[in-house]
Amino acid sequence: MKLHILSFGRSKKKMRPIMVDSLVKCENYQKSRQNVLGWHDIQPALPGSVVWRQRSASIRGSGDKHNCGPRVIGKGPSGYITKKGFVENT
C-alpha cells in the first residue's frame, strides 16, 4: 500500500501534515473537512513512513460525551482550544 501525506495550512507557505495514510483515506478526510478554512494538499509519503493521524487537542478527550461510567475528578475542566486559548464547556 502506498502512503500519502495530507497537509493543511491557513496559507500555502505554512502547511503541516495532519495525516499519513492511503490515498483514498486522505481524500475522504479532505472531503470531510470542507467547512475548515485553509488549504489542503496530498503528496506521496517518504519511504519508511508509518500510518499516522493527528489527534484532537481537547484536555479531557471525548469521554465526557458518553455515559460510560463515573466522571474522573482531577483531570481539569472539559472544553476545547481555539486561537484565543482554552474555552470551557458550559
N, C-alpha and C positions, 0 to 999 in steps of 0.2 A: 504494500500500500504506500503510495506517495503521499508525503505530508506537505501541507501548505500552512503559511502563516497569515492570519488575519490581523491586520494592523488598523488602528483607529487613532485619529487626532483631530483636534479642533482646527488645526491648519495642516497643510500638506507637509510642512517642514518639521512639525513636531509630532509625527506619528510614532506610536509604540505598539508592540504586539499585545493582543488580548487573547489570542487563541492559536494553538498549533494542532491541526487535525487534518482529516482527509478533505479534499476539495469540496465534496458535496456538503459535508457538515459545516465548513466555513461559509459556503454560500447561503445555507439555510439560516445560520446565525446572523449573517449580514442582512438578510431579508427581514428577520425578526426585529432588527434594530432600526427600522425606518424612522421612528419617532425621535431618534437621537441626532442632535445637531452636530455635524462634523463630517470628516472624510473617512471612508473605509478603503482598504486596498488588500488584495490577496496576492501573495508571492510564494514561489516554491521554497520549501524549508531547506536548510543546510543538511548534508548527510550526517547521520547520527542524532538527529533531533528526536525527541520523545513527545507523545501526546500531552498537551498541557492546556488548561483553561484558567482564566483569571477568576478568582473567587470574589464574592461580594465583599464590600467594605463595612458591613454592619458590625457593631460591637458584640451583640449577643447572638447574631445569626438569625435564622428563620424559625428557631424552635418556639418562639413566643406565639407564633400564629396558630400553632396546632395544640390541641388539648391532649398532650401526651405525657402527663404526669405533673408532679409538683413543680412549682416555679423555683428556679435556682436563685438563692439570695446571695448577694455579694459580688455579682458579676458586672454591676454597673447598670445604668439605665438603658432601655431599648430605644432605638432611633435609627437615624440614617445620617450620612455625611454628605454635605453639599459643598459648593465652592466657598461658602462663607463659614463653614465649620459644622460642628455636630448639632443636629436638630433632634430633640427628644420627641418620641411619640406621645400624643396626648390622648 
